[in-house]
Amino acid sequence: MARKDNPYDNAAAESFIKTLQAEEVYLWEYRTMDDVQNRLPCFHEDVYHRQRLHSALGYVPPIEFEETFNLIKSRPVPLTVSV
């Protein structure tokens, strides 16, 4: 629930729900609640985190962004000496 006078509290959740509906729910024909419970974790892990391009991350999947970030973070920083 959003805090009073702050319309941005739910923005991330609403964005995810919109993506979930457009890229998963509307494309599948769920017959039982078990179908939903089995399929949604697959979408979340396999599609949303591993394949889907995210604009906030420079249009790369989160897993690829994380790997690149960790690679850059693990490199030693060269020392600079000013004369």
C-alpha positions as CSV (number, residue, x, y, z in Angstrom):
1,M,0.0,0.0,0.0
2,A,1.3,3.4,-0.9
3,R,2.2,6.0,1.7
4,K,0.0,9.0,1.8
5,D,1.0,11.6,-0.9
6,N,3.6,9.3,-2.5
7,P,2.4,7.9,-5.8
8,Y,5.7,6.1,-6.5
9,D,5.6,3.5,-3.7
10,N,3.9,0.9,-5.8
11,A,5.5,1.7,-9.1
12,A,7.9,-1.3,-9.2
13,A,5.2,-3.7,-8.1
14,E,2.7,-2.3,-10.6
15,S,5.3,-2.5,-13.4
16,F,6.0,-6.2,-12.6
17,I,2.3,-7.1,-12.5
18,K,1.8,-5.4,-15.9
19,T,4.7,-7.4,-17.4
20,L,3.4,-10.6,-15.7
21,Q,0.0,-10.1,-17.2
22,A,1.2,-9.2,-20.7
23,E,4.0,-11.8,-21.0
24,E,2.6,-14.7,-19.1
25,V,-1.0,-14.7,-17.8
26,Y,-2.7,-13.6,-21.1
27,L,-0.6,-16.1,-23.1
28,W,-1.4,-19.2,-21.1
29,E,-4.7,-21.0,-20.4
30,Y,-4.6,-21.9,-16.7
31,R,-7.1,-24.6,-15.7
32,T,-6.4,-25.0,-12.0
33,M,-4.7,-23.1,-9.2
34,D,-2.0,-25.8,-9.4
35,D,-1.3,-24.7,-13.0
36,V,-0.8,-21.1,-11.8
37,Q,1.4,-22.1,-8.8
38,N,3.6,-24.3,-11.0
39,R,3.9,-21.9,-13.9
40,L,4.4,-18.5,-12.2
41,P,7.7,-19.3,-10.4
42,C,9.1,-20.5,-13.8
43,F,8.2,-17.2,-15.4
44,H,9.7,-15.3,-12.6
45,E,13.0,-17.1,-12.5
46,D,13.5,-18.3,-16.1
47,V,12.0,-15.4,-18.1
48,Y,11.8,-12.3,-16.0
49,H,15.3,-12.7,-14.4
50,R,17.2,-14.5,-17.1
51,Q,15.8,-13.5,-20.5
52,R,13.8,-10.4,-20.3
53,L,15.5,-7.1,-21.2
54,H,15.1,-4.4,-18.5
55,S,15.3,-0.8,-19.6
56,A,16.5,0.3,-16.1
57,L,19.6,-2.0,-16.6
58,G,20.5,-0.7,-20.1
59,Y,18.3,-3.3,-21.9
60,V,20.2,-6.4,-20.5
61,P,18.7,-9.2,-18.4
62,P,19.2,-8.8,-14.7
63,I,21.5,-11.9,-14.5
64,E,23.8,-10.6,-17.2
65,F,23.8,-7.2,-15.5
66,E,24.7,-8.7,-12.2
67,E,27.5,-10.8,-13.7
68,T,29.0,-7.8,-15.5
69,F,28.7,-5.7,-12.3
70,N,30.4,-8.3,-10.2
71,L,33.2,-8.7,-12.8
72,I,33.9,-5.0,-12.9
73,K,33.6,-4.8,-9.1
74,S,36.2,-7.6,-8.6
75,R,38.9,-6.0,-10.7
76,P,41.7,-4.3,-8.8
77,V,41.6,-0.5,-9.0
78,P,44.9,0.9,-10.4
79,L,46.6,3.3,-8.1
80,T,47.3,6.7,-9.6
81,V,50.1,9.0,-8.4
82,S,49.8,12.6,-9.1
83,V,53.1,14.5,-9.5
